[in-house]
Amino acid sequence: MKTLREYIKEAEEKGVAIGHFNISNLEGLHGIYNAAKKLSLPIVIGLSEGEENFVGREEAVALIQAIRQRDNYPIFLNADHHYNFESVKLALDAGYDSAIIDAVKLPLEENIILTKKCVDYAKSLNREVLIEAELGFIGTSSKLLDEIPEGISEATMTKPEDAKYFVEKTSIDLLAPSVGNVHGMVKGGNPRLDIERIKKIREACGVPLVLHGGSGISDEDFTDAIKAGISMIHINTEIRVAYREALEKYLKENPKEVAPYKTLQPAVETIEKVVEARLKLFNHIK
């Protein structure tokens, strides 16, 4: 089986993007994996620190490795938005395939020091691990938003020259820039992506780019962003909304049902539909 690095390189060569979807439970994992397997596409499962605390760090690794070994399938596990070296180290030691060190709230040089520490540790392991970092601010919450979060503006977007400097100093494998994307879904509509900025950042920094805050972005912007240099796309809020709506609908229609495997099955099926649609879009599948 190819490594995650090889799948990302292949995606870039093909002009497509790998889907990265977060989970908080088994329903999410099954829905996402069912969609990926149906389309025979590699998939990345993400757990933020909060999601990881709920699911269990070692438990998440065991679930992903069990699927990968049973089906010989390219499913990978990412430590999404970990905020300090210790949490990144614990995830990598547990067996995660990649990790994101999110130090955007720190001054640039402090961000570089912390990120480089994570990169150096990953390189010391006896296996391939990818380290991603963020540069620029896109908010912090994967939820429905009444408006664009405070602090997000053109001034906080990633500058190509900063991206180049950051990658040179840290030797990261992947970069997540701020290019008009927002964590969560804005009820009135997400802002448009700065496609030209994406192109300039990719050319300047020399490593694959990851688009965070994918929920709520228009299909056109997704397609244009991939053409401009995005190789992986994160989706979380869309899954959470789909899960809740499916569960609420089933419980309302079946108020006496108490078996979780029955009440939760519609949520699995709904998540699968959401993920399948996104994967088809990211991979130009009709």
C-alpha positions in Angstrom: 0.0 0.0 0.0 1.2 3.5 -0.8 1.9 5.9 2.0 -0.2 9.0 2.7 2.6 11.2 1.3 2.5 9.2 -2.0 -1.3 9.5 -2.1 -1.1 13.3 -1.6 1.5 13.5 -4.4 -0.6 11.4 -6.7 -3.7 13.7 -5.9 -1.7 16.7 -6.9 -0.5 15.1 -10.1 -4.1 14.2 -11.0 -5.5 17.6 -10.1 -7.8 16.2 -7.4 -7.9 16.5 -3.6 -8.0 13.9 -0.8 -11.0 14.1 1.6 -10.3 14.6 5.3 -13.3 14.1 7.5 -13.5 14.3 11.3 -15.2 11.8 13.6 -16.5 11.8 17.1 -18.0 8.3 17.1 -18.4 5.0 15.2 -21.3 6.3 13.2 -19.1 9.0 11.7 -16.3 6.5 10.9 -18.7 4.0 9.3 -20.4 6.6 7.2 -17.2 8.1 6.0 -15.5 4.8 5.2 -18.5 3.4 3.4 -18.5 6.4 1.1 -14.7 6.2 0.4 -14.8 2.5 -0.2 -17.8 2.8 -2.6 -15.7 5.1 -4.7 -12.3 3.3 -4.1 -10.7 6.5 -2.9 -8.1 7.0 -0.1 -9.5 8.7 2.9 -8.1 10.6 6.0 -10.0 10.4 9.3 -9.3 13.3 11.6 -9.7 13.8 15.4 -9.2 17.2 17.0 -8.0 17.2 20.6 -11.6 17.3 21.8 -12.7 14.5 19.5 -9.7 12.5 20.5 -10.5 12.8 24.2 -14.0 11.6 23.5 -13.1 8.7 21.2 -9.9 7.7 22.9 -6.4 8.2 21.4 -5.4 4.5 21.3 -8.9 3.4 20.5 -9.0 5.6 17.4 -5.6 4.1 16.2 -6.9 0.6 16.8 -10.1 1.2 14.8 -8.2 2.7 11.8 -5.5 0.0 11.8 -8.2 -2.7 12.0 -9.9 -1.5 8.9 -6.7 -0.9 7.0 -5.4 -4.4 7.8 -8.7 -6.2 7.3 -9.5 -4.6 3.9 -6.0 -3.6 2.8 -7.5 -0.1 2.3 -5.8 3.3 2.3 -7.4 4.8 5.3 -5.3 7.1 7.4 -5.5 8.8 10.8 -4.7 12.5 11.5 -4.3 14.3 14.8 -6.3 17.4 13.7 -5.6 20.7 15.4 -3.3 19.7 18.3 -2.1 22.8 20.1 1.2 21.8 21.9 4.1 19.5 21.4 3.0 17.1 24.1 -0.4 16.4 22.5 1.3 15.9 19.1 3.9 13.5 20.6 1.2 11.4 22.3 -0.7 11.1 19.1 2.3 10.1 17.1 3.5 7.7 19.7 0.0 6.1 19.7 0.3 5.4 15.9 -1.3 8.4 14.1 -0.2 8.8 10.5 0.0 12.5 10.6 -0.5 15.5 13.0 -1.4 19.2 12.7 0.4 21.5 15.1 -1.8 24.5 15.4 0.2 27.4 16.8 -1.4 30.3 14.8 -2.1 32.2 18.0 1.6 32.5 18.7 3.9 35.1 17.1 5.4 33.8 13.9 8.9 33.0 15.3 7.4 31.1 18.3 5.1 29.2 15.9 8.2 28.2 13.9 10.0 27.0 17.0 7.1 24.8 18.2 6.4 23.5 14.7 10.0 22.6 14.1 10.1 20.7 17.4 7.2 18.6 16.2 8.8 18.0 12.8 12.1 17.0 14.4 10.3 14.5 16.7 8.3 13.0 13.8 11.6 12.5 11.9 13.1 10.7 14.9 10.4 7.9 14.7 11.0 4.7 12.9 8.2 5.2 10.4 6.9 7.9 8.1 4.8 10.6 9.7 3.6 13.8 8.2 3.5 17.1 10.0 1.2 19.9 9.0 1.0 23.4 10.3 -1.3 26.4 10.0 -0.3 29.9 9.0 -2.9 32.7 9.1 -6.2 32.7 11.1 -9.5 31.1 10.1 -11.3 30.7 13.4 -11.4 27.8 15.8 -14.9 26.2 16.0 -16.5 23.6 13.8 -20.1 24.7 14.3 -22.9 26.8 12.8 -21.9 30.5 12.9 -24.1 33.6 12.9 -21.3 35.6 11.3 -17.7 35.4 10.3 -15.6 35.1 13.5 -13.9 38.1 14.9 -10.3 38.4 13.8 -10.7 36.9 10.3 -10.0 39.4 7.6 -7.7 39.9 4.6 -5.0 41.1 7.0 -5.0 37.7 8.7 -4.7 35.7 5.5 -1.5 33.9 4.7 1.0 35.9 2.6 3.0 33.9 0.0 6.3 35.2 1.3 5.5 34.2 4.9 4.5 30.7 3.7 7.8 30.3 1.9 9.8 31.5 5.0 7.7 29.3 7.3 8.2 26.1 5.3 11.9 26.8 4.9 12.4 27.3 8.7 10.2 24.3 9.8 10.5 21.7 7.0 6.8 20.8 7.4 5.2 18.4 5.0 1.9 20.2 4.5 0.7 23.7 5.0 -2.8 24.9 5.9 -3.1 28.5 4.8 -5.8 31.2 5.5 -7.2 32.0 2.0 -10.8 33.2 2.8 -11.8 29.9 4.5 -13.5 29.8 7.8 -13.8 27.0 10.4 -17.5 26.2 10.8 -20.4 27.2 8.5 -21.6 30.8 8.4 -25.5 30.8 8.2 -25.5 33.7 5.8 -23.0 32.0 3.5 -19.3 31.4 3.8 -16.9 34.0 2.2 -15.4 33.3 -1.2 -11.9 31.8 -1.4 -9.0 33.9 -2.7 -8.0 31.5 -5.5 -5.1 33.6 -6.8 -3.6 33.7 -3.3 -3.8 29.9 -3.1 -1.9 29.6 -6.4 0.8 32.1 -5.2 1.2 30.3 -1.8 1.6 26.9 -3.4 4.2 28.2 -5.9 6.1 30.0 -3.1 6.1 27.4 -0.3 6.8 24.2 -2.4 4.7 21.8 -0.3 1.1 20.5 -0.7 -1.6 22.7 0.7 -4.5 21.7 2.9 -7.8 23.6 2.9 -9.4 23.7 6.4 -12.9 24.9 7.0 -14.3 23.2 4.0 -17.9 23.0 5.2 -20.1 25.6 3.5 -17.7 26.4 0.7 -19.2 26.6 -2.8 -18.6 23.8 -5.3 -17.0 26.3 -7.7 -14.6 27.5 -5.1 -13.6 23.9 -4.2 -12.9 23.1 -7.9 -11.0 26.3 -8.4 -9.0 25.8 -5.2 -7.9 22.3 -6.2 -6.8 23.6 -9.6 -4.8 26.3 -7.8 -2.9 23.9 -5.5 -5.1 22.4 -2.8 -4.4 18.7 -2.3 -6.5 17.9 0.8 -9.8 19.3 2.1 -11.1 19.2 5.6 -14.9 18.7 6.3 -16.4 18.5 9.8 -19.3 20.8 10.4 -21.3 19.5 7.5 -21.0 16.0 9.0 -22.1 17.2 12.4 -25.1 19.0 11.1 -26.1 16.0 9.0 -25.7 13.6 11.9 -27.9 15.7 14.2 -30.6 16.3 11.7 -30.9 12.6 10.8 -31.0 11.6 14.5 -33.6 14.2 15.4 -35.8 13.1 12.5 -35.6 9.4 13.3 -36.3 10.0 17.0 -39.3 12.2 16.2 -40.7 9.6 13.9 -39.9 6.7 16.2 -40.3 8.0 19.7 -40.5 4.6 21.4 -37.3 3.1 19.8 -34.5 2.7 22.3 -32.0 0.5 20.4 -29.0 2.7 19.5 -28.1 0.6 16.5 -31.5 1.4 15.1 -31.7 5.1 16.1 -28.2 5.8 14.8 -28.3 3.9 11.5 -30.0 6.8 9.6 -27.1 9.1 10.8 -24.6 6.7 9.3 -26.5 6.7 6.0 -26.8 10.5 5.9 -23.1 11.0 6.7 -22.3 8.5 3.9 -24.3 10.6 1.4 -22.7 13.9 2.5 -19.2 12.4 2.2 -19.8 10.6 -1.1 -21.0 13.9 -2.6 -17.9 15.7 -1.4 -15.5 13.0 -2.6 -17.1 13.0 -6.0 -16.7 16.7 -6.3 -13.0 16.6 -5.1 -12.2 13.9 -7.6 -14.2 15.0 -10.6 -16.5 12.0 -10.5 -20.0 12.4 -12.0 
